[in-house]
Amino acid sequence: MSSQTESAAPGGAEVVTYREAIRLALDDAMAADETVLLLGEDIAKAGGPFKTTVGLYDKYGADRVFDTPIAENGFCGIALGMALTGLRPVTEIMFSDFLPTAYDAIAMELPRWRFMSGGQTSAPVTVRASGGGGGRFGAQTSSTGESWFLQFYGLKIAVAGSPQGAYGLLRAAIAHNNPVVVFDHKAMHLRKGPLVRGDDRLAEVGKAVVARAGADVTVVASLLMVHRSLEAAEALASEGIDVEVIDISWLRPLDVATVAESAARTGRLVIAEEQYHDGGWGASIISRLATAAAPLATPPVAVSMPEILISHSPPLEDAMIPSAERIAEAVRSVCR
């Protein structure tokens, strides 16, 4: 099988697509631990709806990579049973918009099993889902879904903002002894970036990543908004505004400490998220900083989605999803 890996980046890193980083994380996790197996819709011979499992069926066989019926709640429940008997299943939900069809298994069963058993059992299940707009999929298949599970303690949530994040977060999720939902973004699958692989490259659970250091403004972003925030930061540098960009990486546990330290240093905070603000991780960060009386020079600003459904119309969809220009304008507004 041909790889999408390209020439080496500085420091010995490979340059790969975000999609390839996901595939490599699955491949490396399966090679390192024979209890890791994959299940989901069209992930076996077809290589996955977004080609994130290409070649894994041929390499590991039908006992470790297999297709399921279109029954998300059913196969997520089966994954729980597998986990309780010593396996580490990774389930793939084709679109993150379909996660609610498995709400009982993901929200009510997976995160509660260890608690209800008095710590006698654990549920090392990883749930993968691709979300986000920009693909002209319309109202039912364009949500990121990233904050939908914030209320369920016992469930960890990871959001990949780069190829390295896609690899490290997924490896960390698979190795973790409790359930993790890992979100990636459809519009980033062909975006390239550096990747360093290995069993020592697992992301630290609950730790945000400073994607760009800066002194004037803190921008906290997730998924595609990390890339767009970095674009905004580069444009603003020519205006003399030095932006620090934080890839939040984990929504549960939420790394408020890293954000608070940065915001205390810069005195300004902008949230960039491709979702509605109410009930989201951005609102949680602002609330946490407010209750801690964070010393901000100006009120925080949230760049998020307008409260309407995502349209199939390309111009309307593009106008809804926060752009680098909208993020840059928000930064300018807190610097005036």
C-alpha positions in Angstrom: 0.0 0.0 0.0 1.3 3.4 -0.9 1.6 5.9 1.9 0.8 9.6 1.8 3.9 10.3 3.9 6.1 12.8 2.1 9.6 14.2 2.7 11.1 14.6 6.1 10.4 17.8 8.1 13.0 19.4 10.4 13.9 17.4 13.4 13.3 14.1 11.7 9.5 14.5 11.6 7.6 13.1 8.6 5.3 15.4 6.6 1.9 13.7 6.4 -1.7 14.5 5.9 -4.0 14.8 8.9 -5.9 11.7 7.5 -2.7 9.7 7.3 -1.7 10.7 10.8 -5.0 9.1 12.0 -4.3 5.9 10.0 -0.7 5.7 11.3 -2.0 6.1 14.9 -4.3 3.2 14.5 -1.6 1.1 12.8 1.0 1.8 15.4 -1.5 1.1 18.3 -2.5 -2.2 16.7 1.1 -3.2 16.1 2.0 -2.4 19.8 -1.0 -4.1 21.4 -2.8 -7.1 19.9 -5.9 -6.4 22.1 -6.6 -3.2 20.0 -9.2 -3.8 17.3 -11.3 -1.6 15.0 -15.1 -1.7 14.3 -17.4 0.6 12.4 -19.2 1.1 9.1 -17.2 0.5 5.9 -13.8 0.5 7.7 -12.6 -2.9 6.6 -12.0 -3.6 2.9 -13.3 -0.2 1.9 -10.8 1.6 4.2 -13.3 3.8 5.9 -15.6 6.5 4.6 -12.8 9.1 4.9 -10.0 6.6 4.1 -8.5 6.6 7.6 -8.3 2.8 7.9 -6.9 2.0 4.4 -4.7 -1.1 4.5 -5.4 -2.1 8.0 -7.8 -4.9 7.1 -5.2 -6.4 4.8 -2.5 -6.1 7.5 -4.4 -7.3 10.6 -7.2 -9.4 9.2 -10.9 -9.7 9.7 -10.6 -10.6 13.4 -9.2 -7.2 14.2 -10.8 -4.9 11.6 -14.4 -5.5 10.8 -17.5 -3.8 9.5 -20.7 -3.3 11.5 -24.3 -2.8 10.5 -25.6 0.8 10.5 -26.4 0.5 14.2 -24.2 2.9 16.2 -25.7 2.3 19.6 -25.5 -1.4 19.0 -21.8 -1.6 18.1 -20.8 0.9 20.7 -22.5 -1.3 23.2 -20.7 -4.3 21.8 -17.4 -2.4 22.2 -18.2 -2.0 25.9 -18.6 -5.8 26.2 -15.3 -6.3 24.4 -13.6 -3.8 26.8 -14.9 -5.6 29.8 -13.3 -8.8 28.6 -9.9 -7.4 28.1 -9.9 -5.9 24.6 -9.3 -2.3 23.5 -11.9 -1.6 20.8 -11.8 1.5 18.6 -15.2 2.3 17.2 -15.6 4.7 14.2 -18.8 6.8 13.8 -18.9 7.9 10.2 -20.1 11.4 10.9 -20.0 13.0 14.4 -23.6 14.1 13.7 -24.5 10.4 14.2 -23.1 10.2 17.7 -26.5 10.9 19.2 -27.8 7.7 17.8 -25.3 6.0 20.2 -26.1 8.3 23.1 -27.1 5.5 25.5 -23.9 3.5 25.0 -21.5 6.5 24.9 -23.1 8.7 27.6 -25.0 6.4 29.9 -22.9 3.2 29.8 -19.3 3.7 28.9 -18.4 6.5 31.4 -20.4 5.0 34.3 -19.3 1.4 34.2 -16.1 1.8 36.3 -18.0 3.9 38.9 -20.9 1.4 39.2 -18.6 -1.5 39.5 -16.7 0.1 42.4 -13.5 0.3 40.3 -13.5 -3.4 39.7 -13.8 -3.0 35.9 -12.7 -0.4 33.3 -14.0 0.5 29.9 -11.0 1.3 27.6 -13.2 2.1 24.5 -12.2 4.8 22.0 -14.9 6.3 19.9 -13.7 8.1 16.8 -15.9 10.6 14.8 -15.2 12.9 11.9 -17.2 16.2 12.0 -17.2 19.8 10.9 -18.5 21.9 8.0 -17.0 23.0 4.7 -17.8 19.8 2.8 -21.3 20.9 1.6 -22.9 18.0 3.5 -25.9 20.1 4.7 -27.6 20.5 8.0 -27.5 16.9 9.2 -23.9 16.0 8.6 -21.8 19.2 9.2 -21.6 19.6 13.0 -18.4 19.2 14.9 -20.3 17.7 17.9 -17.3 18.5 20.0 -19.1 19.8 23.1 -22.1 17.5 23.1 -20.7 15.2 25.8 -19.3 17.8 28.3 -21.8 16.9 31.0 -20.8 13.3 31.2 -18.1 12.8 33.9 -16.1 9.7 33.4 -15.9 10.3 29.6 -12.9 12.1 28.2 -13.1 14.2 25.0 -10.2 14.9 22.6 -10.1 17.3 19.6 -7.3 17.0 17.0 -6.1 20.3 15.6 -3.1 19.1 13.7 -1.5 15.9 12.2 0.6 15.5 15.4 -2.5 16.1 17.5 -4.4 13.6 15.5 -1.7 11.0 16.1 -0.9 11.7 19.7 -4.4 12.2 20.9 -5.7 9.0 19.3 -2.7 6.9 20.6 -3.3 8.4 24.1 -7.1 7.6 23.9 -6.5 4.0 22.9 -4.0 3.5 25.7 -6.2 5.1 28.3 -8.1 2.8 30.6 -11.3 4.8 30.5 -13.5 5.8 27.5 -12.5 8.6 25.2 -14.3 10.3 22.3 -11.9 11.6 19.8 -13.0 14.1 17.2 -11.3 14.9 13.9 -12.4 17.4 11.3 -13.4 16.4 7.7 -12.0 19.6 6.2 -8.5 18.9 7.6 -8.1 15.3 6.3 -5.8 16.4 3.4 -4.0 19.2 5.3 -0.4 18.4 5.8 1.9 18.9 8.7 4.9 17.4 10.6 4.5 14.2 12.6 6.8 12.4 14.9 5.6 8.8 15.6 6.3 6.3 18.3 5.1 4.9 21.5 6.6 7.9 23.4 4.6 10.4 21.3 1.2 9.9 23.1 -0.4 13.2 24.0 -0.6 14.0 27.7 -4.2 13.5 28.8 -5.9 16.8 29.7 -3.0 19.0 28.4 -3.5 21.8 25.9 -0.7 22.6 23.4 0.7 26.1 22.7 0.7 26.0 18.9 2.2 29.5 18.6 3.8 31.6 21.4 2.8 35.3 21.6 2.7 38.2 24.0 -0.3 40.4 23.2 -3.5 38.2 22.9 -4.4 34.6 23.8 -6.5 32.7 21.2 -7.8 29.3 22.3 -9.1 27.1 19.4 -10.1 23.6 18.5 -10.0 21.4 15.4 -10.1 23.5 12.1 -10.1 26.7 14.1 -6.5 26.0 15.3 -5.3 26.3 11.7 -7.4 29.4 11.0 -6.2 31.0 14.3 -2.6 30.4 13.2 -3.5 32.0 9.8 -5.0 35.0 11.6 -1.9 35.2 13.9 0.5 35.4 10.9 -1.6 38.1 9.3 -1.8 40.1 12.5 2.0 39.9 13.0 2.4 42.4 10.2 0.2 44.8 12.2 2.4 44.5 15.2 0.0 42.2 17.2 1.7 39.2 18.7 -0.9 36.4 19.1 -0.5 33.3 21.2 -2.5 30.3 19.9 -3.5 27.5 22.1 -4.8 24.2 20.7 -7.1 23.2 23.5 -6.7 19.5 22.5 -8.9 18.1 25.4 -12.3 19.3 26.3 -12.6 16.9 29.2 -10.4 17.3 31.2 -10.3 20.9 30.2 -6.8 22.5 30.6 -8.0 25.8 32.2 -4.6 26.3 33.9 -2.7 26.7 30.6 -5.3 29.1 29.3 -5.4 31.1 32.5 -1.6 31.4 32.6 -1.5 32.7 29.0 -4.4 35.0 29.5 -2.9 36.5 32.7 0.3 37.2 30.7 -1.4 38.7 27.6 -4.4 40.2 29.4 -6.7 39.4 26.4 -8.6 36.3 25.4 -10.4 35.2 22.2 -12.2 31.8 21.9 -12.4 30.3 18.4 -14.8 27.4 17.9 -16.8 25.9 15.1 -19.9 25.4 17.2 -22.6 27.3 19.0 -21.3 29.2 22.0 -24.0 28.3 24.5 -23.1 25.0 26.2 -19.7 24.8 24.6 -16.2 24.5 25.9 -15.5 28.1 25.1 -18.3 29.2 27.4 -16.9 26.9 30.1 -13.4 28.5 29.8 -14.8 32.0 30.0 -16.9 31.0 33.0 -14.0 29.4 34.8 -11.8 32.5 34.3 -14.6 34.8 35.3 -15.3 32.9 38.6 -11.5 33.0 39.3 -11.5 36.8 38.6 -8.9 36.5 35.9 -7.0 39.8 35.4 -8.0 40.5 31.8 -7.5 44.0 30.3 -10.7 43.6 28.1 -13.7 41.4 28.2 -13.1 38.0 26.4 -14.6 37.6 22.9 -16.0 34.3 21.5 -15.9 33.7 17.8 -18.4 30.9 17.1 -21.2 29.8 14.9 -24.4 31.9 14.4 -27.4 30.3 15.9 -28.9 28.9 12.7 -28.6 25.5 11.0 -25.7 24.9 8.6 -26.9 25.4 5.0 -26.0 23.3 2.0 -25.4 26.5 0.1 -21.6 27.0 -0.2 -21.7 30.8 0.3 -24.0 30.5 3.3 -21.9 27.7 4.8 -18.7 29.6 4.3 -20.2 32.7 5.9 -21.3 30.7 9.0 -18.0 28.9 9.8 -15.5 31.2 11.6 -12.8 32.4 9.2 -9.3 33.5 9.8 -10.5 37.1 9.0 -13.3 36.9 11.7 -10.8 35.6 14.2 -8.3 38.4 13.3 -11.1 41.0 13.7 -11.9 39.7 17.1 -8.3 39.9 18.1 -8.2 43.5 16.8 -11.3 44.3 18.9 -9.7 43.3 22.2 -6.5 45.2 21.3 -8.2 48.6 20.6 
